[in-house]
């Protein structure tokens, strides 16, 4: 079931990522946008790297994050790969 969040481009859907906030009509979680932004990628570059997203969608994801930091930070931590699980060749 799709639920609005009060942000134009952000929804939750109980059938996608267990209801984690996503960009509407995609499976892209808000946390993905936030992690790219935190790593130094400008919003304009995020929309170039994910060409199916508009710049407005990217900014709305960051706006959603601004309003819901604890929630999104929790999703980021829940999805983090433990350091000892990463192959040494990838490190």
Secondary structure, 3 states (H helix, E strand, C coil): CEEECCCCCEEEECCCHHHCCEECCCCCEHHHHHHHHHCCCCHHHHHHHCCCCCHHHHHHHHHHHHHCHHHHHHHHHHCCCCHHHCCCCCC
